[in-house]
Structure formats: structure tokens, C-alpha cells
Amino acid sequence: MASPLANLTRTSRRETRPLLGLALPICGAQLAQAGMSVADVMMTGRLSATDLAAVSVGSSLWMPLMLFMTGTLMGLTPIVAQLLGGRRVAGIRPHVHQALWVALALGIAAGLLLWFAVMPIFALMQVPQEVATRSAAYLSAVAFGMPGAALFQALRAFSDGMNHTRPSLWISLIGLAVNVPSNFVLIYGGEGLTGLLGDWLPAWVAGLPALGALGCGIATALSLWVMSLAMALYTRRSRAYGEVKLWHSPTPPRWRMIGELLHVGVPIGVAIFVEVTLFTLIALFIASLGEVTVAAHQVALNYTSILFMLPLSLSMALTVRVGNTLGQQRPGLARRVAWNGILIALLVAGLNSLLLWLTAEPVIALYTHDPAVQRLTLSLVILAMIFQVSDSLQVNLAGALRGYKDTRVIMFITLVAYWLVGLAGGHWLGTRGLFGLVDPMGVHGYWVGLIGGLTAAALLLGERLRRISKGVAHGRIDLSDS
């Protein structure tokens, strides 16, 4: 009988290439979608500080809604992956149709919230009136795109579960290609076009109004719907999806299937929402520590968030590979596939830490020329190098567990690790220090809290994966009960 190490080595040789083949296009799609947000900030910032503030404040409201919808619909990926692995292709279409019904409902609900709930929130946040007015206009435009965003995410989850991650990359690039010129035309209007292209433009083009933040919102909604329609067209015409025939014989709502999707997906959405609010609350807490501290925190966080795309994408691919293998009724192999993914996550963490070490100073210099901000940012990046391991581990352990459809435990672990250990612990260290032994650490205390929260999450998720993968492999746990 082969040793466990020999089995894992054999699995690694067979699984690493297909895992990375799924992960890299996902990473490209994530970066393309992040590029849309970068374009929004850069282009509105060039118009006026008020429009930039309006878009920034508005994004802090609609992006968490978007991520909650994305997480909820990600519950479709392991469902499709297990059905595909078990060659139960006929069951895929009705499940995807239920996800589309859920996506439509979530998108409409999110749009209504952005239409009717933002001004009371702005009043509570004491947002300046002009910023609030422009941000509300921006969000009213984005609201039209929320159903499109949700439908795209449902179709993307289906495609990922079918082992086809490249379509989301190409379609995200299409969204970026629509977003940038649409932003330019709608934000700057005819005056901007004349300044770029010259006076030869027709009068009606030169007379287009500069809509500022509102134009940015319209461009965002347009991009989201283009991505949704492009994904629908691709899934209809491509032969990559075999016998699924997704757009044949529409399925009406089936509450049992919807319940299964929500059972798997809502905890993912809540977990992602908890993570987003963790960083939002930290940003609010450090706002009183001065402009240099706030700037350094934002630069360090933005820089490390870009590097996080690779372990995040790896975790999404790991969900598919584990789900496929479990669908094939090979729980022992699924266990090895999961742990092989965790080993690759460790290697990715080492790569990210090395990149931070080699590129920190020149990259920080691209963000800011202020020496004080540069020094403080560099000290935070050093702490970021430490949590690369725990961050990569926790997100990939969660990805493997999603392959088992084990998502409720991820939600509870995330709540405890992020908010109790990460946020509360970081706030204590930042404002009070450590029981008289260490003085209040300021922003460094919050980043040490992040290290503690991510490490706690990695340890708890690792133990959960060990138990469930072993239990399923030995027949002690029935996945239908997990």
C-alpha cells in the first residue's frame, strides 16, 4: 500500500496543472473587474474632488451589496461541479435556472436599496450635502446595473463549475473595454472629447454635457449589462458546455433547488460581507489618526489587495476541483486534491511575500512622494508580508470546504476570527496596547490584529477541513448532512 506522502505526491503531479489552469483565468477576470473600479476613481478624480468623493462614498455602499450577491451565487459552483463530476449533466440546467431566478431577485432588491435607502444613510454618516447629492445620483444609475451584475455572476458560477473559467476572463476584459471609453464620454462630456480629439467633432458631440459622478454610474451600469448579455450569448452558443443546453426549456422556480442554493450560498455571501466590513470599520477607526496614517494604510491595503487576487483565484479553482472529485464518488482522492491545493497556497504565499520584499519601495513611490507616508507604508507592508501565509491559507481552506458544500461553518469561523480576534483585538492593541506591557500601537495595532484574525481563521478552517475530509473519505460523514 502506498504511503500517504506518496499518494499526495502523485496527486500533486496530476492535479497542479489543471488547478492552475482554472485559477489563472479567474485571477485575470478579478483584475479586470478591479480595473473598472480603478478607472472610475482615476477619471472622476481628474474632474473634481467632489465627484471623486461622491464615487468613493457611493462605492462603499454598492460594492458590499455586489459582493454579497456574488458570494451567494458562488454557491452554484460546487453544486454544478459535483453534478458534472458525477456525470449527472441533466441536473445542471434546472439548478442554473434557479440561480438565475435568485440572481434576478437579488439584483432587483439591491437596485431598490440603492434608489431609496442611500440618503438616510448619508445623513447618518454626515456626508456633505453636495457630495451626498452627487453620490445619490451615481448610485441611482448603478442601481440599473445590479440585476445585470447578479445575472452575470450566476452564469459565471455555472461556467466555473463546468471547468470553463476563461469566458469570465474575456468577458471581464470586454466590460473593462466598455467601461473606460464610456466613463470618458459620460464623465467629461463634449468638452473632454474636444480636448482629446480636436475641434473637428460634430456640434452635437461637442455639446454633450459633462455628467461627472452620474456619468460614471451610467458607464458602470452599461458595463455590467454588457458583461451579463455577453455571458448569456456565450453560454448559449458555445459548445464548451456539452449536453447542458442551458437556454433550452426554461425551468420555473423550484423552491427545493432554490433552498439548496441559498443553503450553500448565503453563508458564503455573509462571510464575504463580514470580511469587507472588517476593512471598512478599520478604515473608519484609523480615520482619527491623521492624514499620513490614513494615506499609508490605504496605500498598503491597496497594494496587498492586488497580490491577494492570486490566492483568492486559487481558492475558487480549488472549489471546482474538490467538487468535481466528490461528484465522481472518490472522497479519498478529493481529500488529497484539497490538501494539494493548500500546499500550492503556501507556495503562492511565499511568492507574494517575496514580491512584497523586492518591490515594496518602488511601488510605494508610485503611490506617493511624501517621505512620511512612504516610511509608514513600508512598515505596514512588512506586517503584510507576515500575514501572507495565514491569508492565503484561510482563503484556500475556505475554498476547499466550499467544494464539500460546507459553508455554514466558514461563516461562523469568519465572524469569530475577523470581528472578535481581528477587529476587536486590533482595536484594543491600537488604542490601549497590551496590558501595560506594550504602549498603544496605533495603525500597527490594527494590522497586528489582522494577522491574529487571519491566523485564527486559518487554524480553525484547517481543523474543519481535516475533520470533514477525513470523515467523508472514511464514510463517517454524509455530504448531504454537511
C-alpha positions in Angstrom: 0.0 0.0 0.0 1.4 3.4 -1.0 2.2 5.8 1.9 0.0 9.0 2.3 3.0 11.1 1.2 3.4 9.1 -2.0 -0.3 9.4 -2.7 -0.2 13.2 -2.1 2.9 13.5 -4.4 1.1 11.5 -7.1 -2.0 13.7 -6.7 0.1 16.8 -6.9 1.7 15.8 -10.2 -1.7 15.1 -11.7 -3.7 18.0 -10.1 -1.5 21.0 -10.0 -1.6 21.9 -13.7 -5.4 21.7 -14.1 -5.8 23.6 -10.8 -3.6 26.5 -12.0 -5.3 26.2 -15.4 -8.6 27.1 -13.7 -7.1 29.7 -11.3 -5.1 31.9 -13.7 -8.1 33.0 -15.9 -10.1 33.6 -12.7 -7.3 35.8 -11.5 -7.3 37.7 -14.8 -11.0 38.3 -14.5 -10.7 39.6 -11.0 -8.0 42.0 -12.0 -10.1 43.2 -15.0 -13.0 43.9 -12.8 -10.8 45.6 -10.3 -9.5 47.7 -13.2 -13.1 49.1 -13.7 -13.0 50.5 -10.1 -9.6 51.9 -10.6 -10.7 53.6 -13.8 -13.8 55.1 -12.0 -11.6 56.6 -9.3 -8.9 58.0 -11.6 -11.3 59.5 -14.1 -13.7 61.1 -11.6 -10.7 62.4 -9.6 -9.4 64.3 -12.7 -12.8 66.1 -12.9 -13.2 67.3 -9.4 -12.6 66.3 -5.7 -16.4 66.4 -5.1 -17.1 63.9 -7.9 -14.3 61.7 -6.6 -15.7 61.8 -3.1 -19.2 61.0 -4.4 -18.0 57.9 -6.3 -15.8 56.8 -3.4 -18.7 57.1 -0.9 -21.1 55.5 -3.3 -18.8 52.6 -4.0 -18.6 51.9 -0.2 -22.3 51.2 -0.4 -22.9 49.3 -3.6 -19.7 47.2 -3.6 -20.6 45.3 -0.4 -24.1 44.6 -1.9 -22.4 43.4 -5.1 -20.0 41.1 -3.1 -22.9 39.7 -1.0 -24.7 38.8 -4.3 -21.5 37.3 -5.7 -20.9 35.2 -2.7 -24.4 33.9 -2.5 -24.4 32.9 -6.2 -21.0 31.2 -5.8 -23.0 28.5 -4.0 -23.9 27.3 -7.5 -20.3 26.4 -8.4 -19.9 23.4 -6.1 -23.4 22.2 -7.0 -22.5 22.2 -10.7 -19.1 20.8 -10.1 -20.4 17.8 -8.2 -23.1 17.2 -10.7 -20.6 17.3 -13.5 -18.1 15.1 -11.7 -20.9 12.5 -11.2 -21.9 12.7 -14.8 -25.4 13.9 -13.8 -25.4 16.6 -16.5 -29.2 16.6 -16.8 -29.5 18.1 -13.3 -27.3 21.1 -14.1 -29.7 23.1 -16.2 -32.6 23.3 -13.7 -30.1 24.3 -10.9 -28.7 27.1 -13.1 -32.2 28.3 -13.9 -32.9 28.5 -10.2 -29.7 30.5 -9.7 -30.9 32.9 -12.4 -34.2 33.4 -10.6 -32.3 34.1 -7.3 -29.9 36.5 -9.2 -32.8 38.4 -10.7 -34.4 38.8 -7.2 -31.2 39.8 -5.6 -30.3 42.3 -8.3 -33.7 44.0 -8.2 -33.6 44.1 -4.4 -30.1 45.7 -4.4 -31.2 48.2 -7.0 -34.2 49.2 -4.9 -32.0 49.7 -1.9 -29.7 51.9 -3.9 -32.6 54.0 -5.1 -34.5 54.5 -1.8 -32.1 53.9 1.2 -29.0 55.9 0.4 -30.0 59.4 1.5 -30.9 58.4 5.1 -27.5 56.6 5.3 -25.7 59.7 4.0 -27.5 61.8 6.6 -26.4 59.3 9.3 -22.8 59.4 8.0 -22.9 63.2 7.9 -21.8 63.3 4.3 -21.6 66.9 3.0 -24.7 67.8 1.1 -23.1 68.3 -2.4 -21.2 65.0 -2.1 -24.4 63.2 -0.9 -26.4 64.6 -3.8 -23.9 63.6 -6.5 -23.3 60.2 -4.8 -27.1 59.5 -4.8 -27.2 60.3 -8.5 -24.3 58.0 -9.1 -25.9 55.2 -7.1 -29.3 55.7 -8.9 -27.5 54.9 -12.2 -25.6 52.0 -10.8 -28.8 50.6 -9.5 -30.0 49.8 -13.0 -26.9 47.6 -13.5 -27.3 45.5 -10.3 -29.7 42.9 -11.9 -27.2 42.6 -14.8 -24.3 42.1 -12.3 -26.2 39.4 -10.5 -27.1 37.5 -13.7 -23.5 37.7 -14.9 -22.3 36.3 -11.5 -24.8 33.4 -11.7 -23.7 32.5 -15.3 -20.0 32.8 -14.2 -20.6 30.5 -11.3 -22.1 28.0 -13.7 -19.2 28.3 -16.2 -16.6 27.9 -13.4 -18.3 24.8 -12.1 -18.2 23.4 -15.6 -14.4 23.8 -15.6 -14.5 26.7 -18.0 -13.0 29.8 -16.3 -11.6 31.6 -19.4 -15.0 33.0 -20.6 -15.2 35.1 -17.4 -11.7 36.5 -18.2 -12.5 37.5 -21.7 -15.9 38.9 -20.8 -14.5 40.9 -17.9 -12.0 42.4 -20.3 -14.9 43.3 -22.6 -16.6 45.0 -19.6 -13.3 47.0 -18.9 -13.1 47.9 -22.6 -16.7 49.3 -22.4 -16.2 51.0 -19.1 -13.2 53.2 -19.9 -14.4 55.0 -23.0 -18.0 55.2 -21.6 -16.6 56.8 -18.5 -14.6 59.3 -20.6 -17.6 60.4 -22.7 -20.1 60.5 -19.9 -17.9 62.0 -17.2 -16.2 64.7 -19.2 -18.8 65.2 -22.0 -18.2 67.0 -25.3 -15.5 69.3 -23.7 -13.4 66.3 -22.8 -13.8 64.8 -26.2 -12.9 68.0 -27.9 -9.8 68.4 -25.7 -8.7 64.8 -26.6 -9.6 64.6 -30.3 -9.7 68.2 -31.5 -12.3 70.7 -32.8 -13.4 68.6 -35.9 -16.1 66.8 -33.9 -19.8 67.5 -34.8 -21.6 70.1 -32.8 -23.9 67.6 -31.2 -20.9 65.6 -29.9 -19.1 68.7 -28.7 -22.2 69.8 -26.9 -22.6 66.6 -24.8 -22.9 67.5 -21.1 -20.3 66.5 -18.6 -22.2 64.3 -16.1 -19.4 63.7 -13.6 -20.3 61.1 -11.0 -23.7 60.4 -12.6 -21.9 59.6 -15.9 -19.6 57.3 -14.0 -22.6 55.4 -12.6 -24.2 55.2 -16.1 -21.0 53.8 -17.5 -20.8 51.2 -14.7 -24.4 50.1 -15.3 -23.8 49.8 -19.0 -20.6 47.7 -18.5 -22.4 45.4 -16.1 -25.2 44.7 -18.6 -22.8 44.2 -21.5 -21.0 41.6 -19.4 -24.2 39.9 -18.5 -25.5 39.8 -22.1 -22.1 38.7 -23.4 -22.0 35.8 -20.9 -25.6 34.8 -21.8 -24.7 34.8 -25.5 -21.6 32.8 -25.0 -23.3 30.2 -22.8 -26.0 29.9 -25.5 -23.7 29.4 -28.5 -20.6 27.8 -27.1 -20.1 24.0 -27.5 -17.9 24.0 -24.3 -20.9 23.2 -22.1 -21.7 19.9 -23.8 -25.1 18.5 -23.2 -26.3 21.1 -20.7 -28.3 23.1 -23.3 -28.7 25.9 -20.7 -31.2 28.0 -22.7 -33.5 25.2 -23.7 -36.8 24.6 -21.8 -36.8 27.3 -19.1 -37.4 25.9 -15.6 -39.9 27.8 -13.3 -38.9 28.5 -9.7 -38.4 25.3 -7.7 -38.2 26.0 -4.0 -36.3 22.9 -3.1 -33.5 23.8 -5.5 -33.6 27.4 -4.5 -33.3 26.3 -0.9 -30.3 24.2 -1.7 -28.6 27.1 -3.4 -29.3 29.5 -0.6 -28.2 26.9 2.0 -24.8 26.7 0.3 -24.5 30.3 -1.0 -25.9 32.7 1.7 -23.1 31.7 4.2 -20.5 32.5 1.5 -22.2 35.9 0.9 -22.3 36.6 4.6 -18.6 35.6 5.1 -17.5 37.9 2.2 -19.6 40.7 3.6 -18.0 40.2 7.1 -14.6 40.4 5.5 -15.4 43.6 3.6 -16.9 45.3 6.6 -13.8 44.4 8.6 -11.6 46.5 6.4 -14.3 49.2 6.2 -14.5 49.5 10.0 -10.7 49.5 10.4 -10.6 52.4 7.9 -13.2 54.3 10.0 -11.3 53.6 13.3 -7.9 54.9 12.0 -9.5 58.0 10.3 -8.8 59.9 13.5 -5.1 59.1 13.5 -4.2 61.7 10.9 -3.8 62.1 7.2 -0.4 60.4 7.0 -1.7 57.3 8.8 -4.8 57.1 6.7 -2.8 57.5 3.4 -0.3 54.9 4.4 -3.0 52.4 5.4 -4.8 52.9 2.1 -1.7 52.5 0.0 -0.5 49.4 1.9 -4.0 47.9 1.7 -4.5 48.6 -2.0 -1.1 47.2 -2.9 -1.5 43.9 -0.9 -5.1 43.5 -2.2 -3.8 43.3 -5.7 -1.4 40.4 -4.7 -4.3 38.7 -2.9 -6.1 38.1 -6.2 -3.9 35.0 -6.9 -4.6 33.1 -3.7 -8.3 34.2 -4.0 -8.5 32.8 -7.5 -6.7 29.6 -6.5 -9.4 29.1 -3.8 -12.2 29.5 -6.4 -10.5 26.9 -8.6 -10.0 24.6 -5.7 -13.7 24.6 -5.0 -14.3 23.3 -8.5 -11.6 20.6 -8.4 -12.8 19.3 -5.0 -16.4 19.4 -6.1 -15.7 17.5 -9.3 -13.8 14.8 -7.5 -16.5 14.4 -4.9 -19.1 14.1 -7.7 -17.1 11.2 -9.0 -17.6 9.4 -5.7 -13.9 9.5 -5.0 -13.8 11.0 -1.5 -10.2 9.8 -0.8 -8.9 11.5 -3.8 -10.9 14.6 -3.0 -9.2 14.8 0.3 -5.8 14.7 -1.4 -6.9 17.2 -4.0 -7.9 19.6 -1.2 -4.6 19.3 0.7 -2.6 19.6 -2.5 -4.4 22.9 -3.1 -3.4 24.0 0.4 0.3 23.2 -0.3 0.1 25.3 -3.5 -1.4 28.1 -1.5 1.6 28.0 0.8 3.9 28.4 -2.3 1.8 31.2 -3.5 2.1 32.9 -0.1 5.8 32.6 -0.3 5.8 34.1 -3.8 3.7 37.1 -2.7 5.9 37.7 0.3 9.0 37.7 -2.0 7.3 40.1 -4.3 6.5 42.4 -1.4 10.1 42.3 -0.3 11.5 43.0 -3.7 9.0 45.6 -5.0 7.7 47.5 -1.9 9.8 50.6 -2.1 9.5 51.3 -5.8 5.8 50.5 -5.8 5.1 52.7 -2.8 6.9 55.5 -4.6 4.4 55.3 -7.4 1.5 55.9 -5.0 3.0 58.8 -3.0 6.1 61.1 -2.9 5.5 62.0 0.8 8.5 60.6 2.8 6.4 60.2 5.9 3.7 58.3 4.1 6.3 56.1 2.4 8.1 55.2 5.7 4.8 54.3 7.4 3.5 52.4 4.4 6.8 50.3 4.3 6.4 49.4 8.0 2.8 48.2 7.2 3.9 46.2 4.2 6.4 44.4 6.4 3.5 43.3 8.6 1.6 42.3 5.4 4.5 40.0 4.4 3.9 38.2 7.7 0.2 37.6 7.1 0.6 36.4 3.5 0.8 32.8 4.8 -2.3 32.9 7.0 -4.3 34.9 4.5 -3.5 32.5 1.6 -4.2 29.5 3.8 -7.5 30.7 5.2 -9.0 31.6 1.8 -7.9 28.3 0.2 -9.1 26.3 3.2 -12.4 28.0 2.7 -12.3 27.2 -1.0 -11.7 23.5 -0.3 -14.6 23.5 2.2 -16.9 25.1 -0.3 -16.1 22.1 -2.6 -17.7 20.0 0.1 -20.6 22.4 0.3 -19.6 23.1 3.9 -20.2 26.8 4.1 -22.1 27.5 7.3 -19.0 26.7 9.4 -16.9 29.1 7.3 -19.4 31.8 8.1 -19.2 31.2 11.8 -15.4 30.9 11.8 -15.2 34.1 9.8 -17.4 36.0 12.2 -15.3 35.0 15.2 -11.9 35.3 13.6 -12.4 38.5 11.8 -14.6 40.5 14.1 -13.7 39.2 17.6 -10.0 38.5 17.0 -9.1 40.7 14.1 -11.2 43.8 14.7 -11.7 43.8 18.4 -8.2 42.6 19.1 -6.7 45.1 16.7 -8.7 48.0 18.1 -7.5 47.1 21.6 -3.9 47.0 20.5 -4.2 50.1 18.5 -5.9 52.2 21.3 -4.8 50.6 24.5 -1.7 48.4 23.9 -1.2 45.1 25.6 -2.0 45.2 29.3 0.7 47.8 30.1 3.5 45.8 28.5 3.1 47.5 25.1 2.0 51.0 24.5 -0.9 51.7 22.2 0.3 50.7 18.7 -1.9 53.0 16.5 -2.4 51.7 13.0 0.2 48.9 13.6 -2.1 47.5 16.2 -4.9 47.1 13.7 -2.6 45.3 11.3 -1.3 43.0 14.1 -5.0 42.3 14.8 -5.4 41.4 11.1 -2.5 38.9 11.4 -4.2 37.4 14.5 -7.6 37.2 12.9 -6.3 35.6 9.7 -4.2 33.2 11.6 -7.2 32.2 13.8 -9.3 31.7 10.7 -6.6 29.5 9.1 -6.2 27.3 12.2 -10.0 26.8 12.6 -10.7 26.2 9.0 -7.7 23.8 8.8 -9.1 21.8 11.6 -12.6 21.8 10.0 -11.1 20.6 6.6 -9.1 17.9 8.4 -12.3 16.6 10.1 -14.7 16.8 7.2 -12.3 15.5 4.5 -11.3 12.5 6.7 -14.9 11.8 7.8 -16.1 11.8 4.2 -13.2 9.7 3.0 -13.9 7.1 5.7 -17.6 7.1 5.2 -18.4 8.6 8.6 -19.9 11.9 7.2 -22.6 12.1 4.6 -22.2 15.2 2.5 -26.0 15.6 2.3 -25.9 16.4 6.0 -22.9 18.7 6.0 
